[in-house]
C-alpha cells in the first residue's frame, strides 16, 4: 500500500503537469525476499518470492490492460529506455529486448528469463532459466530443480526427478550450457571473490569492514 501511494504521487504529478499522455511509466523493483516462506530468510534462493519482480508498463503505444505471457526481466529495461527515447538501434547492443516491442507482439512463451547467483560464502552457485511454462534451477555440485508453473505456480513440487519431465530437464540444462559454462563461470566468480577478500586482509578483516548486512532472522 505504501508503494501504491508513492506511485500514485508520481502519476498525479504527470497528470498535473500535462505529461500523462506523453510519458511511459515502468513500474518494477529489485528482486524480492523469502520473508520466511519455505522456512527461508533473505534473498539468496531462486524461488519466485526471491527472484520475481513486478513489471508493469504503461504509456503511448502500449496496449492497455494486456497481460503478456512473454517472460521478461530487468535486463530488458535498458533497451526499453533506448527504444522509447528514440536512440539509434546501434546502441541497443546489450542483452534484452524493448518491453514496448514485446508488449505489442504476440506472446513468446518460449522466451527465456535468466538469473545467476554467486555471492561470497554461498554453498553453491545458482542459475535460473524460465519460460512461460517451466522454471529450472541449476546448482553447481547439487541436484537441479524443475517446476511446472502451469500446474504448480507456487513452485512447491520439484519434478526434476520425475521421469515424465526428463526431456524438459535435459532441454533446460542444454539451454543453460549454450549460454555459459556454469562450473567455469562460478569458479571465476569465486576466484575473483577470493582475491577481493585477500585485498581486505583476509576473511576476518573483511567481515569487520562496512555496515552490517541484512536484518537478522527473528529469534525463535
CNS distance restraints for C-alpha pairs under 8 A (distance, minus, plus):
assign (resid   1 and name CA) (resid   5 and name CA) 6.22 0.50 0.50
assign (resid   2 and name CA) (resid   6 and name CA) 6.43 0.50 0.50
assign (resid   3 and name CA) (resid   7 and name CA) 6.15 0.50 0.50
assign (resid   4 and name CA) (resid   8 and name CA) 6.11 0.50 0.50
assign (resid   5 and name CA) (resid   9 and name CA) 6.43 0.50 0.50
assign (resid   6 and name CA) (resid  10 and name CA) 6.63 0.50 0.50
assign (resid   7 and name CA) (resid  11 and name CA) 6.29 0.50 0.50
assign (resid   8 and name CA) (resid  12 and name CA) 5.95 0.50 0.50
assign (resid   9 and name CA) (resid  13 and name CA) 6.16 0.50 0.50
assign (resid  10 and name CA) (resid  14 and name CA) 6.33 0.50 0.50
assign (resid  11 and name CA) (resid  15 and name CA) 6.24 0.50 0.50
assign (resid  11 and name CA) (resid  20 and name CA) 7.39 0.50 0.50
assign (resid  12 and name CA) (resid  16 and name CA) 6.05 0.50 0.50
assign (resid  13 and name CA) (resid  17 and name CA) 6.18 0.50 0.50
assign (resid  14 and name CA) (resid  18 and name CA) 6.26 0.50 0.50
assign (resid  14 and name CA) (resid  19 and name CA) 4.88 0.50 0.50
assign (resid  14 and name CA) (resid  20 and name CA) 5.06 0.50 0.50
assign (resid  14 and name CA) (resid  23 and name CA) 7.87 0.50 0.50
assign (resid  15 and name CA) (resid  19 and name CA) 5.86 0.50 0.50
assign (resid  15 and name CA) (resid  20 and name CA) 4.86 0.50 0.50
assign (resid  19 and name CA) (resid  23 and name CA) 5.96 0.50 0.50
assign (resid  21 and name CA) (resid  59 and name CA) 6.96 0.50 0.50
assign (resid  21 and name CA) (resid  60 and name CA) 6.57 0.50 0.50
assign (resid  22 and name CA) (resid  59 and name CA) 7.01 0.50 0.50
assign (resid  22 and name CA) (resid  60 and name CA) 6.23 0.50 0.50
assign (resid  23 and name CA) (resid  59 and name CA) 5.80 0.50 0.50
assign (resid  23 and name CA) (resid  60 and name CA) 7.01 0.50 0.50
assign (resid  24 and name CA) (resid  57 and name CA) 7.26 0.50 0.50
assign (resid  24 and name CA) (resid  58 and name CA) 5.66 0.50 0.50
assign (resid  24 and name CA) (resid  59 and name CA) 4.10 0.50 0.50
assign (resid  24 and name CA) (resid  60 and name CA) 6.51 0.50 0.50
assign (resid  25 and name CA) (resid  56 and name CA) 7.99 0.50 0.50
assign (resid  25 and name CA) (resid  57 and name CA) 5.84 0.50 0.50
assign (resid  25 and name CA) (resid  58 and name CA) 5.35 0.50 0.50
assign (resid  25 and name CA) (resid  59 and name CA) 6.22 0.50 0.50
assign (resid  26 and name CA) (resid  55 and name CA) 7.06 0.50 0.50
assign (resid  26 and name CA) (resid  56 and name CA) 5.75 0.50 0.50
assign (resid  26 and name CA) (resid  57 and name CA) 4.70 0.50 0.50
assign (resid  26 and name CA) (resid  58 and name CA) 6.71 0.50 0.50
assign (resid  27 and name CA) (resid  54 and name CA) 6.81 0.50 0.50
assign (resid  27 and name CA) (resid  55 and name CA) 5.75 0.50 0.50
assign (resid  27 and name CA) (resid  56 and name CA) 5.01 0.50 0.50
assign (resid  27 and name CA) (resid  57 and name CA) 6.46 0.50 0.50
assign (resid  28 and name CA) (resid  53 and name CA) 6.30 0.50 0.50
assign (resid  28 and name CA) (resid  54 and name CA) 4.84 0.50 0.50
assign (resid  28 and name CA) (resid  55 and name CA) 4.85 0.50 0.50
assign (resid  28 and name CA) (resid  56 and name CA) 6.66 0.50 0.50
assign (resid  29 and name CA) (resid  53 and name CA) 5.89 0.50 0.50
assign (resid  29 and name CA) (resid  54 and name CA) 6.44 0.50 0.50
assign (resid  29 and name CA) (resid  55 and name CA) 7.94 0.50 0.50
assign (resid  30 and name CA) (resid  53 and name CA) 6.73 0.50 0.50
assign (resid  31 and name CA) (resid  43 and name CA) 7.85 0.50 0.50
assign (resid  31 and name CA) (resid  50 and name CA) 6.03 0.50 0.50
assign (resid  31 and name CA) (resid  51 and name CA) 5.16 0.50 0.50
assign (resid  31 and name CA) (resid  52 and name CA) 6.00 0.50 0.50
assign (resid  31 and name CA) (resid  53 and name CA) 5.56 0.50 0.50
assign (resid  32 and name CA) (resid  43 and name CA) 6.52 0.50 0.50
assign (resid  32 and name CA) (resid  49 and name CA) 5.76 0.50 0.50
assign (resid  32 and name CA) (resid  50 and name CA) 4.29 0.50 0.50
assign (resid  32 and name CA) (resid  51 and name CA) 5.81 0.50 0.50
assign (resid  32 and name CA) (resid  52 and name CA) 6.24 0.50 0.50
assign (resid  32 and name CA) (resid  53 and name CA) 6.65 0.50 0.50
assign (resid  33 and name CA) (resid  41 and name CA) 7.18 0.50 0.50
assign (resid  33 and name CA) (resid  42 and name CA) 5.54 0.50 0.50
assign (resid  33 and name CA) (resid  43 and name CA) 4.50 0.50 0.50
assign (resid  33 and name CA) (resid  49 and name CA) 5.98 0.50 0.50
assign (resid  33 and name CA) (resid  50 and name CA) 4.54 0.50 0.50
assign (resid  33 and name CA) (resid  51 and name CA) 7.85 0.50 0.50
assign (resid  34 and name CA) (resid  38 and name CA) 7.78 0.50 0.50
assign (resid  34 and name CA) (resid  40 and name CA) 5.89 0.50 0.50
assign (resid  34 and name CA) (resid  41 and name CA) 5.20 0.50 0.50
assign (resid  34 and name CA) (resid  42 and name CA) 5.74 0.50 0.50
assign (resid  34 and name CA) (resid  43 and name CA) 5.77 0.50 0.50
assign (resid  34 and name CA) (resid  45 and name CA) 7.97 0.50 0.50
assign (resid  34 and name CA) (resid  49 and name CA) 5.57 0.50 0.50
assign (resid  34 and name CA) (resid  50 and name CA) 5.44 0.50 0.50
assign (resid  35 and name CA) (resid  40 and name CA) 6.90 0.50 0.50
assign (resid  35 and name CA) (resid  41 and name CA) 5.25 0.50 0.50
assign (resid  35 and name CA) (resid  42 and name CA) 6.63 0.50 0.50
assign (resid  36 and name CA) (resid  40 and name CA) 4.87 0.50 0.50
assign (resid  36 and name CA) (resid  41 and name CA) 5.13 0.50 0.50
assign (resid  37 and name CA) (resid  41 and name CA) 7.42 0.50 0.50
assign (resid  41 and name CA) (resid 217 and name CA) 6.81 0.50 0.50
assign (resid  42 and name CA) (resid 214 and name CA) 7.20 0.50 0.50
assign (resid  43 and name CA) (resid  50 and name CA) 5.22 0.50 0.50
assign (resid  43 and name CA) (resid  51 and name CA) 7.90 0.50 0.50
assign (resid  44 and name CA) (resid  50 and name CA) 7.11 0.50 0.50
assign (resid  44 and name CA) (resid 117 and name CA) 7.43 0.50 0.50
assign (resid  45 and name CA) (resid  50 and name CA) 6.20 0.50 0.50
assign (resid  45 and name CA) (resid  51 and name CA) 7.62 0.50 0.50
assign (resid  45 and name CA) (resid 126 and name CA) 7.73 0.50 0.50
assign (resid  46 and name CA) (resid  50 and name CA) 6.15 0.50 0.50
assign (resid  46 and name CA) (resid  51 and name CA) 5.76 0.50 0.50
assign (resid  46 and name CA) (resid 126 and name CA) 7.29 0.50 0.50
assign (resid  46 and name CA) (resid 127 and name CA) 7.64 0.50 0.50
assign (resid  46 and name CA) (resid 128 and name CA) 6.59 0.50 0.50
assign (resid  46 and name CA) (resid 137 and name CA) 6.90 0.50 0.50
assign (resid  47 and name CA) (resid  51 and name CA) 6.22 0.50 0.50
assign (resid  47 and name CA) (resid 155 and name CA) 7.14 0.50 0.50
assign (resid  48 and name CA) (resid  52 and name CA) 5.05 0.50 0.50
assign (resid  48 and name CA) (resid 154 and name CA) 7.46 0.50 0.50
assign (resid  48 and name CA) (resid 155 and name CA) 7.44 0.50 0.50
assign (resid  57 and name CA) (resid  62 and name CA) 7.34 0.50 0.50
assign (resid  57 and name CA) (resid  99 and name CA) 7.73 0.50 0.50
assign (resid  57 and name CA) (resid 100 and name CA) 7.81 0.50 0.50
assign (resid  58 and name CA) (resid  62 and name CA) 5.82 0.50 0.50
assign (resid  58 and name CA) (resid  63 and name CA) 7.81 0.50 0.50
assign (resid  58 and name CA) (resid  64 and name CA) 7.21 0.50 0.50
assign (resid  61 and name CA) (resid 100 and name CA) 7.84 0.50 0.50
assign (resid  62 and name CA) (resid 100 and name CA) 6.39 0.50 0.50
assign (resid  62 and name CA) (resid 103 and name CA) 6.65 0.50 0.50
assign (resid  62 and name CA) (resid 104 and name CA) 6.93 0.50 0.50
assign (resid  63 and name CA) (resid 103 and name CA) 7.00 0.50 0.50
assign (resid  63 and name CA) (resid 104 and name CA) 6.85 0.50 0.50
assign (resid  68 and name CA) (resid 103 and name CA) 6.68 0.50 0.50
assign (resid  68 and name CA) (resid 107 and name CA) 6.33 0.50 0.50
assign (resid  69 and name CA) (resid 107 and name CA) 5.47 0.50 0.50
assign (resid  69 and name CA) (resid 108 and name CA) 6.91 0.50 0.50
assign (resid  69 and name CA) (resid 109 and name CA) 5.92 0.50 0.50
assign (resid  69 and name CA) (resid 132 and name CA) 6.40 0.50 0.50
assign (resid  70 and name CA) (resid 102 and name CA) 7.46 0.50 0.50
assign (resid  70 and name CA) (resid 107 and name CA) 5.08 0.50 0.50
assign (resid  70 and name CA) (resid 108 and name CA) 4.78 0.50 0.50
assign (resid  70 and name CA) (resid 109 and name CA) 5.07 0.50 0.50
assign (resid  70 and name CA) (resid 110 and name CA) 7.68 0.50 0.50
assign (resid  70 and name CA) (resid 111 and name CA) 6.51 0.50 0.50
assign (resid  70 and name CA) (resid 131 and name CA) 7.93 0.50 0.50
assign (resid  70 and name CA) (resid 132 and name CA) 6.68 0.50 0.50
assign (resid  71 and name CA) (resid 108 and name CA) 7.49 0.50 0.50
assign (resid  71 and name CA) (resid 109 and name CA) 6.70 0.50 0.50
assign (resid  71 and name CA) (resid 110 and name CA) 7.99 0.50 0.50
assign (resid  71 and name CA) (resid 111 and name CA) 5.96 0.50 0.50
assign (resid  71 and name CA) (resid 112 and name CA) 6.34 0.50 0.50
assign (resid  71 and name CA) (resid 113 and name CA) 6.00 0.50 0.50
assign (resid  71 and name CA) (resid 130 and name CA) 7.60 0.50 0.50
assign (resid  71 and name CA) (resid 131 and name CA) 6.00 0.50 0.50
assign (resid  71 and name CA) (resid 132 and name CA) 6.00 0.50 0.50
assign (resid  72 and name CA) (resid  76 and name CA) 6.72 0.50 0.50
assign (resid  72 and name CA) (resid  99 and name CA) 7.85 0.50 0.50
assign (resid  72 and name CA) (resid 111 and name CA) 7.98 0.50 0.50
assign (resid  72 and name CA) (resid 112 and name CA) 7.68 0.50 0.50
assign (resid  72 and name CA) (resid 113 and name CA) 5.97 0.50 0.50
assign (resid  73 and name CA) (resid  77 and name CA) 7.71 0.50 0.50
assign (resid  73 and name CA) (resid 113 and name CA) 6.12 0.50 0.50
assign (resid  73 and name CA) (resid 114 and name CA) 7.78 0.50 0.50
assign (resid  74 and name CA) (resid  78 and name CA) 7.95 0.50 0.50
assign (resid  75 and name CA) (resid  95 and name CA) 6.31 0.50 0.50
assign (resid  75 and name CA) (resid  96 and name CA) 5.26 0.50 0.50
assign (resid  76 and name CA) (resid  80 and name CA) 6.30 0.50 0.50
assign (resid  76 and name CA) (resid  95 and name CA) 7.07 0.50 0.50
assign (resid  76 and name CA) (resid  96 and name CA) 4.06 0.50 0.50
assign (resid  76 and name CA) (resid  97 and name CA) 5.08 0.50 0.50
assign (resid  76 and name CA) (resid  98 and name CA) 5.89 0.50 0.50
assign (resid  76 and name CA) (resid  99 and name CA) 6.39 0.50 0.50
assign (resid  77 and name CA) (resid  81 and name CA) 6.29 0.50 0.50
assign (resid  77 and name CA) (resid  96 and name CA) 7.39 0.50 0.50
assign (resid  77 and name CA) (resid  97 and name CA) 7.84 0.50 0.50
assign (resid  77 and name CA) (resid  98 and name CA) 6.83 0.50 0.50
assign (resid  77 and name CA) (resid  99 and name CA) 6.96 0.50 0.50
assign (resid  78 and name CA) (resid  82 and name CA) 6.51 0.50 0.50
assign (resid  78 and name CA) (resid  96 and name CA) 7.34 0.50 0.50
assign (resid  78 and name CA) (resid  98 and name CA) 7.75 0.50 0.50
assign (resid  79 and name CA) (resid  83 and name CA) 5.88 0.50 0.50
assign (resid  79 and name CA) (resid  92 and name CA) 5.76 0.50 0.50
assign (resid  79 and name CA) (resid  94 and name CA) 7.56 0.50 0.50
assign (resid  79 and name CA) (resid  95 and name CA) 7.98 0.50 0.50
assign (resid  79 and name CA) (resid  96 and name CA) 6.33 0.50 0.50
assign (resid  79 and name CA) (resid  97 and name CA) 5.82 0.50 0.50
assign (resid  79 and name CA) (resid  98 and name CA) 5.03 0.50 0.50
assign (resid  79 and name CA) (resid  99 and name CA) 7.99 0.50 0.50
assign (resid  80 and name CA) (resid  84 and name CA) 6.09 0.50 0.50
assign (resid  80 and name CA) (resid  97 and name CA) 6.81 0.50 0.50
assign (resid  80 and name CA) (resid  98 and name CA) 3.90 0.50 0.50
assign (resid  80 and name CA) (resid  99 and name CA) 5.49 0.50 0.50
assign (resid  80 and name CA) (resid 100 and name CA) 6.49 0.50 0.50
assign (resid  81 and name CA) (resid  85 and name CA) 6.05 0.50 0.50
assign (resid  81 and name CA) (resid  98 and name CA) 7.61 0.50 0.50
assign (resid  82 and name CA) (resid  86 and name CA) 6.37 0.50 0.50
assign (resid  82 and name CA) (resid  87 and name CA) 5.18 0.50 0.50
assign (resid  82 and name CA) (resid  88 and name CA) 7.80 0.50 0.50
assign (resid  82 and name CA) (resid  91 and name CA) 7.59 0.50 0.50
assign (resid  82 and name CA) (resid  92 and name CA) 7.01 0.50 0.50
assign (resid  83 and name CA) (resid  87 and name CA) 6.02 0.50 0.50
assign (resid  83 and name CA) (resid  88 and name CA) 7.96 0.50 0.50
assign (resid  83 and name CA) (resid  89 and name CA) 7.59 0.50 0.50
assign (resid  83 and name CA) (resid  98 and name CA) 6.39 0.50 0.50
assign (resid  84 and name CA) (resid 100 and name CA) 7.74 0.50 0.50
assign (resid  87 and name CA) (resid  91 and name CA) 7.00 0.50 0.50
assign (resid  88 and name CA) (resid  92 and name CA) 7.61 0.50 0.50
assign (resid  97 and name CA) (resid 101 and name CA) 7.45 0.50 0.50
assign (resid  97 and name CA) (resid 102 and name CA) 7.32 0.50 0.50
assign (resid  98 and name CA) (resid 102 and name CA) 6.43 0.50 0.50
assign (resid  99 and name CA) (resid 103 and name CA) 5.90 0.50 0.50
assign (resid 100 and name CA) (resid 104 and name CA) 6.51 0.50 0.50
assign (resid 101 and name CA) (resid 105 and name CA) 6.32 0.50 0.50
assign (resid 102 and name CA) (resid 106 and name CA) 7.66 0.50 0.50
assign (resid 102 and name CA) (resid 107 and name CA) 7.83 0.50 0.50
assign (resid 109 and name CA) (resid 131 and name CA) 6.06 0.50 0.50
assign (resid 109 and name CA) (resid 132 and name CA) 4.83 0.50 0.50
assign (resid 109 and name CA) (resid 133 and name CA) 7.41 0.50 0.50
assign (resid 110 and name CA) (resid 131 and name CA) 5.23 0.50 0.50
assign (resid 110 and name CA) (resid 132 and name CA) 6.39 0.50 0.50
assign (resid 111 and name CA) (resid 131 and name CA) 5.57 0.50 0.50
assign (resid 111 and name CA) (resid 132 and name CA) 7.54 0.50 0.50
assign (resid 112 and name CA) (resid 129 and name CA) 6.23 0.50 0.50
assign (resid 112 and name CA) (resid 130 and name CA) 5.35 0.50 0.50
assign (resid 112 and name CA) (resid 131 and name CA) 4.83 0.50 0.50
assign (resid 113 and name CA) (resid 128 and name CA) 7.71 0.50 0.50
assign (resid 113 and name CA) (resid 129 and name CA) 5.63 0.50 0.50
assign (resid 113 and name CA) (resid 130 and name CA) 5.20 0.50 0.50
assign (resid 113 and name CA) (resid 131 and name CA) 6.48 0.50 0.50
assign (resid 114 and name CA) (resid 127 and name CA) 7.44 0.50 0.50
assign (resid 114 and name CA) (resid 128 and name CA) 5.43 0.50 0.50
assign (resid 114 and name CA) (resid 129 and name CA) 4.80 0.50 0.50
assign (resid 114 and name CA) (resid 130 and name CA) 6.78 0.50 0.50
assign (resid 115 and name CA) (resid 127 and name CA) 5.71 0.50 0.50
assign (resid 115 and name CA) (resid 128 and name CA) 4.96 0.50 0.50
assign (resid 115 and name CA) (resid 129 and name CA) 6.84 0.50 0.50
assign (resid 116 and name CA) (resid 125 and name CA) 7.41 0.50 0.50
assign (resid 116 and name CA) (resid 126 and name CA) 5.61 0.50 0.50
assign (resid 116 and name CA) (resid 127 and name CA) 4.34 0.50 0.50
assign (resid 116 and name CA) (resid 128 and name CA) 6.22 0.50 0.50
assign (resid 117 and name CA) (resid 125 and name CA) 5.62 0.50 0.50
assign (resid 117 and name CA) (resid 126 and name CA) 5.05 0.50 0.50
assign (resid 117 and name CA) (resid 127 and name CA) 6.43 0.50 0.50
assign (resid 118 and name CA) (resid 122 and name CA) 6.80 0.50 0.50
assign (resid 118 and name CA) (resid 124 and name CA) 7.40 0.50 0.50
assign (resid 118 and name CA) (resid 125 and name CA) 4.95 0.50 0.50
assign (resid 118 and name CA) (resid 126 and name CA) 6.88 0.50 0.50
assign (resid 118 and name CA) (resid 186 and name CA) 6.57 0.50 0.50
assign (resid 118 and name CA) (resid 189 and name CA) 6.66 0.50 0.50
assign (resid 118 and name CA) (resid 190 and name CA) 7.41 0.50 0.50
assign (resid 119 and name CA) (resid 125 and name CA) 7.83 0.50 0.50
assign (resid 120 and name CA) (resid 190 and name CA) 7.34 0.50 0.50
assign (resid 120 and name CA) (resid 193 and name CA) 6.58 0.50 0.50
assign (resid 124 and name CA) (resid 139 and name CA) 6.01 0.50 0.50
assign (resid 124 and name CA) (resid 140 and name CA) 5.41 0.50 0.50
assign (resid 124 and name CA) (resid 141 and name CA) 6.74 0.50 0.50
assign (resid 124 and name CA) (resid 142 and name CA) 7.49 0.50 0.50
assign (resid 125 and name CA) (resid 139 and name CA) 5.59 0.50 0.50
assign (resid 125 and name CA) (resid 140 and name CA) 5.43 0.50 0.50
assign (resid 125 and name CA) (resid 186 and name CA) 6.11 0.50 0.50
assign (resid 126 and name CA) (resid 137 and name CA) 6.81 0.50 0.50
assign (resid 126 and name CA) (resid 138 and name CA) 5.71 0.50 0.50
assign (resid 126 and name CA) (resid 139 and name CA) 4.64 0.50 0.50
assign (resid 126 and name CA) (resid 140 and name CA) 6.79 0.50 0.50
assign (resid 127 and name CA) (resid 137 and name CA) 5.64 0.50 0.50
assign (resid 127 and name CA) (resid 138 and name CA) 5.06 0.50 0.50
assign (resid 127 and name CA) (resid 139 and name CA) 6.48 0.50 0.50
assign (resid 127 and name CA) (resid 182 and name CA) 7.80 0.50 0.50
assign (resid 128 and name CA) (resid 135 and name CA) 7.18 0.50 0.50
assign (resid 128 and name CA) (resid 136 and name CA) 5.65 0.50 0.50
assign (resid 128 and name CA) (resid 137 and name CA) 4.74 0.50 0.50
assign (resid 128 and name CA) (resid 138 and name CA) 6.49 0.50 0.50
assign (resid 129 and name CA) (resid 135 and name CA) 5.92 0.50 0.50
assign (resid 129 and name CA) (resid 136 and name CA) 5.18 0.50 0.50
assign (resid 129 and name CA) (resid 137 and name CA) 6.72 0.50 0.50
assign (resid 129 and name CA) (resid 172 and name CA) 7.23 0.50 0.50
assign (resid 129 and name CA) (resid 176 and name CA) 7.18 0.50 0.50
assign (resid 130 and name CA) (resid 134 and name CA) 5.64 0.50 0.50
assign (resid 130 and name CA) (resid 135 and name CA) 4.21 0.50 0.50
assign (resid 130 and name CA) (resid 136 and name CA) 6.05 0.50 0.50
assign (resid 131 and name CA) (resid 135 and name CA) 6.58 0.50 0.50
assign (resid 132 and name CA) (resid 149 and name CA) 7.58 0.50 0.50
assign (resid 133 and name CA) (resid 148 and name CA) 6.10 0.50 0.50
assign (resid 133 and name CA) (resid 149 and name CA) 5.29 0.50 0.50
assign (resid 133 and name CA) (resid 150 and name CA) 5.86 0.50 0.50
assign (resid 134 and name CA) (resid 146 and name CA) 7.05 0.50 0.50
assign (resid 134 and name CA) (resid 147 and name CA) 5.66 0.50 0.50
assign (resid 134 and name CA) (resid 148 and name CA) 4.86 0.50 0.50
assign (resid 134 and name CA) (resid 149 and name CA) 5.51 0.50 0.50
assign (resid 134 and name CA) (resid 150 and name CA) 7.84 0.50 0.50
assign (resid 135 and name CA) (resid 146 and name CA) 5.74 0.50 0.50
assign (resid 135 and name CA) (resid 147 and name CA) 5.20 0.50 0.50
assign (resid 135 and name CA) (resid 148 and name CA) 6.79 0.50 0.50
assign (resid 135 and name CA) (resid 149 and name CA) 6.97 0.50 0.50
assign (resid 136 and name CA) (resid 144 and name CA) 7.42 0.50 0.50
assign (resid 136 and name CA) (resid 145 and name CA) 5.84 0.50 0.50
assign (resid 136 and name CA) (resid 146 and name CA) 4.61 0.50 0.50
assign (resid 136 and name CA) (resid 147 and name CA) 6.61 0.50 0.50
assign (resid 136 and name CA) (resid 169 and name CA) 7.54 0.50 0.50
assign (resid 136 and name CA) (resid 172 and name CA) 6.71 0.50 0.50
assign (resid 137 and name CA) (resid 144 and name CA) 5.56 0.50 0.50
assign (resid 137 and name CA) (resid 145 and name CA) 4.97 0.50 0.50
assign (resid 137 and name CA) (resid 146 and name CA) 6.35 0.50 0.50
assign (resid 138 and name CA) (resid 142 and name CA) 7.93 0.50 0.50
assign (resid 138 and name CA) (resid 143 and name CA) 7.28 0.50 0.50
assign (resid 138 and name CA) (resid 144 and name CA) 4.70 0.50 0.50
assign (resid 138 and name CA) (resid 145 and name CA) 6.70 0.50 0.50
assign (resid 138 and name CA) (resid 173 and name CA) 7.74 0.50 0.50
assign (resid 139 and name CA) (resid 143 and name CA) 6.44 0.50 0.50
assign (resid 139 and name CA) (resid 144 and name CA) 5.91 0.50 0.50
assign (resid 140 and name CA) (resid 182 and name CA) 7.15 0.50 0.50
assign (resid 140 and name CA) (resid 183 and name CA) 6.31 0.50 0.50
assign (resid 140 and name CA) (resid 186 and name CA) 7.95 0.50 0.50
assign (resid 144 and name CA) (resid 160 and name CA) 6.67 0.50 0.50
assign (resid 145 and name CA) (resid 158 and name CA) 5.77 0.50 0.50
assign (resid 145 and name CA) (resid 159 and name CA) 7.03 0.50 0.50
assign (resid 145 and name CA) (resid 160 and name CA) 5.22 0.50 0.50
assign (resid 146 and name CA) (resid 158 and name CA) 5.43 0.50 0.50
assign (resid 146 and name CA) (resid 159 and name CA) 5.40 0.50 0.50
assign (resid 146 and name CA) (resid 160 and name CA) 4.77 0.50 0.50
assign (resid 146 and name CA) (resid 169 and name CA) 6.88 0.50 0.50
assign (resid 147 and name CA) (resid 152 and name CA) 6.86 0.50 0.50
assign (resid 147 and name CA) (resid 155 and name CA) 5.80 0.50 0.50
assign (resid 147 and name CA) (resid 156 and name CA) 7.90 0.50 0.50
assign (resid 147 and name CA) (resid 157 and name CA) 6.58 0.50 0.50
assign (resid 147 and name CA) (resid 158 and name CA) 5.43 0.50 0.50
assign (resid 147 and name CA) (resid 159 and name CA) 5.99 0.50 0.50
assign (resid 147 and name CA) (resid 160 and name CA) 7.53 0.50 0.50
assign (resid 148 and name CA) (resid 152 and name CA) 5.63 0.50 0.50
assign (resid 148 and name CA) (resid 153 and name CA) 7.35 0.50 0.50
assign (resid 148 and name CA) (resid 155 and name CA) 7.65 0.50 0.50
assign (resid 148 and name CA) (resid 159 and name CA) 7.50 0.50 0.50
assign (resid 149 and name CA) (resid 153 and name CA) 4.39 0.50 0.50
assign (resid 149 and name CA) (resid 154 and name CA) 7.51 0.50 0.50
assign (resid 149 and name CA) (resid 155 and name CA) 6.91 0.50 0.50
assign (resid 152 and name CA) (resid 156 and name CA) 6.64 0.50 0.50
assign (resid 152 and name CA) (resid 157 and name CA) 6.72 0.50 0.50
assign (resid 159 and name CA) (resid 165 and name CA) 6.75 0.50 0.50
assign (resid 160 and name CA) (resid 165 and name CA) 6.74 0.50 0.50
assign (resid 160 and name CA) (resid 166 and name CA) 7.14 0.50 0.50
assign (resid 160 and name CA) (resid 169 and name CA) 6.45 0.50 0.50
assign (resid 161 and name CA) (resid 165 and name CA) 7.69 0.50 0.50
assign (resid 161 and name CA) (resid 166 and name CA) 7.43 0.50 0.50
assign (resid 162 and name CA) (resid 166 and name CA) 6.66 0.50 0.50
assign (resid 165 and name CA) (resid 169 and name CA) 6.24 0.50 0.50
assign (resid 166 and name CA) (resid 170 and name CA) 6.20 0.50 0.50
assign (resid 167 and name CA) (resid 171 and name CA) 6.12 0.50 0.50
assign (resid 168 and name CA) (resid 172 and name CA) 6.27 0.50 0.50
assign (resid 169 and name CA) (resid 173 and name CA) 6.31 0.50 0.50
assign (resid 170 and name CA) (resid 174 and name CA) 6.14 0.50 0.50
assign (resid 171 and name CA) (resid 175 and name CA) 6.19 0.50 0.50
assign (resid 172 and name CA) (resid 176 and name CA) 6.15 0.50 0.50
assign (resid 173 and name CA) (resid 177 and name CA) 6.19 0.50 0.50
assign (resid 174 and name CA) (resid 178 and name CA) 6.12 0.50 0.50
assign (resid 175 and name CA) (resid 179 and name CA) 6.56 0.50 0.50
assign (resid 176 and name CA) (resid 180 and name CA) 6.41 0.50 0.50
assign (resid 176 and name CA) (resid 181 and name CA) 7.88 0.50 0.50
assign (resid 176 and name CA) (resid 182 and name CA) 7.80 0.50 0.50
assign (resid 177 and name CA) (resid 181 and name CA) 5.45 0.50 0.50
assign (resid 177 and name CA) (resid 182 and name CA) 6.92 0.50 0.50
assign (resid 180 and name CA) (resid 185 and name CA) 7.32 0.50 0.50
assign (resid 181 and name CA) (resid 185 and name CA) 6.01 0.50 0.50
assign (resid 182 and name CA) (resid 186 and name CA) 6.13 0.50 0.50
assign (resid 183 and name CA) (resid 187 and name CA) 6.13 0.50 0.50
assign (resid 184 and name CA) (resid 188 and name CA) 6.20 0.50 0.50
assign (resid 185 and name CA) (resid 189 and name CA) 6.23 0.50 0.50
assign (resid 186 and name CA) (resid 190 and name CA) 6.08 0.50 0.50
assign (resid 187 and name CA) (resid 191 and name CA) 6.09 0.50 0.50
assign (resid 188 and name CA) (resid 192 and name CA) 6.18 0.50 0.50
assign (resid 189 and name CA) (resid 193 and name CA) 6.19 0.50 0.50
assign (resid 190 and name CA) (resid 194 and name CA) 6.12 0.50 0.50
assign (resid 191 and name CA) (resid 195 and name CA) 6.34 0.50 0.50
assign (resid 192 and name CA) (resid 196 and name CA) 6.31 0.50 0.50
assign (resid 193 and name CA) (resid 197 and name CA) 6.11 0.50 0.50
assign (resid 194 and name CA) (resid 198 and name CA) 6.10 0.50 0.50
assign (resid 195 and name CA) (resid 199 and name CA) 6.22 0.50 0.50
assign (resid 196 and name CA) (resid 200 and name CA) 6.71 0.50 0.50
assign (resid 197 and name CA) (resid 201 and name CA) 6.77 0.50 0.50
assign (resid 197 and name CA) (resid 202 and name CA) 5.40 0.50 0.50
assign (resid 197 and name CA) (resid 203 and name CA) 5.99 0.50 0.50
assign (resid 197 and name CA) (resid 206 and name CA) 6.13 0.50 0.50
assign (resid 198 and name CA) (resid 202 and name CA) 4.52 0.50 0.50
assign (resid 198 and name CA) (resid 203 and name CA) 7.21 0.50 0.50
assign (resid 200 and name CA) (resid 205 and name CA) 6.28 0.50 0.50
assign (resid 200 and name CA) (resid 206 and name CA) 5.50 0.50 0.50
assign (resid 201 and name CA) (resid 205 and name CA) 5.57 0.50 0.50
assign (resid 201 and name CA) (resid 206 and name CA) 6.82 0.50 0.50
assign (resid 202 and name CA) (resid 206 and name CA) 6.15 0.50 0.50
assign (resid 203 and name CA) (resid 207 and name CA) 6.19 0.50 0.50
assign (resid 204 and name CA) (resid 208 and name CA) 6.66 0.50 0.50
assign (resid 205 and name CA) (resid 209 and name CA) 6.67 0.50 0.50
